[in-house]
Amino acid sequence: MIALSAFGFVGLTGAFAGCSEGAPAPADTSRTVAPGPMTPGYGVDVVAEFPHDTGAFTQGLLWHEGKLFESTGTVGKSNIREVALASGKALRQQPLEEPHFGEGIVILGGTLYQITWQSGKAFTYDWKTFRRTGELRYDGEGWGLTTDGTSLIMSNGSNTLIYRDPKTFAAQKAVTVTDRGNMVSQLNELEWVKGEIWANVWQKDSIARIDPATGKVTGWIDLTGLLPQLDRTGKEDVLNGIAYDAATDRIHVTGKLWPKLYEIRLKAK
């Protein structure tokens, strides 16, 4: 994971990336807690469902100016793409060369940022053309990425979210995520939703709603059974991918290698 002594914390070392395939997960010294009596829980209604590329190992999902973007992982298959919602097909895509394993993406200003799992590199692109414009470096692993409109916010699979300077990728501050005093680790794909950070928790069918100022989990969104057994082939991986379209107030979610992408609406349990 990532270690930043300048902020007085050390991330979980050796944690298994929420994006790799075929490797055993090591023991995790922190706890990921399920919804409890003091943390509000939410279910969802499915508003609509759309096709999703079953070859897309989804690492990041986002809406920007009415366009849907996705990043995919695995070495040799990683790419960024613009996706047609109705068909699930890539309208255009830019592959990421080996040996990089693509992870989360976000767009801020005219720049699309793509992080990598273990390469310690973030790549920048002109989001309108996918032309690569540069690369930035960071220590440790990269998992998910979002923005509050000023800073980039990155997860690394631990219970820590790191705010980064968009120009240099230098760490600005770190926020520890907890639920009722318990650390919430394995934070993966991130999305900024109405002033909150929403985070997929790797290997969990749930999304944490996080107060960005305190790191406290304010609610859990339960997505158990979202992809029904009828639509499963046995090749699907975990839930991962949250995209919020502020212009239309729509939320879309999917998973790695899933055949469906869903528009959802929250409801109180």
Buried (B, 14 or more C-beta within 10 A) or exposed (E): BBBBEEBEBEBBEEBBBBBBEEEEEEEBEBEBBEBEEEBBBBBBEEEEBBBBBBEBBBBBBBBBEEBBBBBBBBBEBBBBBBBEBEEBEBEEBBBBEEEBBBBBBBBBEEBBBBBBBBBBBBBBBEBEEBEBEEEBEBEBBBBBBBBEEEBBBBBBBBBBBBBBEBEEBEBBEBBBBBBEEBBBBBBBBBBBBEEBBBBBBBBBBBBBBBBBEEBBBEBBBBBEEBBEEEEEEEEBBBBBBBBBBEEEEBBBBBBBBBBBBBBBEBEEE
